[in-house]
Amino acid sequence: MDFRVVFTNAAINDLHGAVAYYNDKLPGLGLRMFGQTEKALSRIKAQPLSFSRRFEDIRACKVSDFPYLIFYFPDTDKGTITILRIFNEWQKPFHIEGETIG
């Protein structure tokens, strides 16, 4: 099945913030982080149920070389993968629909 990937606004903001942070640290590093995130998203899209379940039906995939996890919800009935957050492992917990995550 070919899954359609949908991003929440929070996930988009997370990614923009991470890329900006790394570009401020070292020009081009943000682009590298973005590329590793794209690779992780490709792995999720190819095998959405293969990553660890963290909270009920929410799963997480590690971004290689960076301390980030992509939290997502795969809906196999609808053929969608909703990217909920792209979260730095060192950050405090966040909330999704009333549940604390992290």
HUSUL-V742544 format. One record per backbone hydrogen bond with DSSP energy under -0.5 kcal/mol. CO is the residue of the C=O (numbers start at 1). NH is the residue of the N-H. E is the energy in kcal/mol with one decimal. If there is no record, write none. Layout:
# HUSUL-V742544
co-><CO,CO>
nh-><NH,NH>
e-><E,E>
This chain:
# HUSUL-V742544
co-><1,4,6,8,9,10,11,12,13,14,15,16,17,18,19,20,21,22,26,26,28,29,30,31,32,33,34,35,36,37,38,39,40,41,42,43,47,52,52,55,57,58,58,59,61,62,63,63,66,67,68,69,69,70,71,71,72,72,73,73,74,75,75,79,80,81,81,82,82,83,85,85,87,88,94,96,99,101>
nh-><3,81,83,12,13,14,15,16,17,18,19,20,21,22,23,24,25,26,29,30,32,33,34,35,36,37,38,39,40,41,42,43,44,45,46,47,50,54,60,58,74,54,55,72,70,64,66,68,68,89,63,71,87,61,84,85,59,74,75,82,76,79,80,4,75,6,83,73,84,8,71,87,69,91,101,99,96,94>
e-><-0.8,-2.6,-3.5,-2.0,-2.6,-2.5,-2.4,-2.5,-2.5,-2.3,-2.5,-2.4,-2.5,-2.5,-2.3,-2.1,-1.5,-2.4,-2.5,-0.5,-1.6,-2.3,-2.5,-2.3,-2.2,-2.0,-2.4,-1.9,-2.1,-2.5,-2.0,-2.0,-2.4,-2.6,-2.1,-2.2,-1.7,-0.5,-1.8,-3.1,-0.6,-3.0,-1.6,-2.5,-3.0,-0.6,-1.4,-0.5,-1.8,-3.2,-2.8,-0.7,-2.6,-1.7,-2.3,-1.4,-2.9,-0.5,-0.5,-2.6,-0.7,-1.6,-1.8,-2.8,-3.4,-3.0,-0.7,-2.4,-0.8,-2.3,-2.6,-0.5,-2.5,-1.9,-3.9,-2.0,-2.2,-2.7>
